[in-house]
């Protein structure tokens, strides 16, 4: 299977247009290429937000630790940064109340599922690109993520 080159700048520009205009989807076509960027409508995000509240035990620790340790850190420069391949809603557990796919400080293996991103009513597994230790999980369940956003850091 050959992989097509991705025009990251065009995708970022389209994502900015989505944010500025409030649109939920935009597509451009040139010659033999086509780029489509979509995001969940605000209504869907609101309906998904209550789901993480069903598992309050896991969320306070994650949300409490993020500002203290990572507030001034630019994780995008880290060699082990795992970035989002799409726009969507992140979930760190397979279902509300279930244990997280991976926990900070835990060893992870290459190909292990770190989290899910829901986009267009499809759950996409985000897997560890390499083995190591999960240093930082930068998203919480139910939080929206953007293309290229750093989701986690593996050392």
Secondary structure, 3 states (H helix, E strand, C coil): CCCCCCCHHHHHHHHHHHHHHCCCEEEEEECCEEEEEECCCHHHHHHHHHHHHCCHHHHHHHHHHHHHHHCCCCHHHCCCEEECCCCEEEECECCCCCCECCCCCCEECCCCEEEEEEECCEEEEEECCCCEEEEEECCCCCCEECCCCEEEEEC
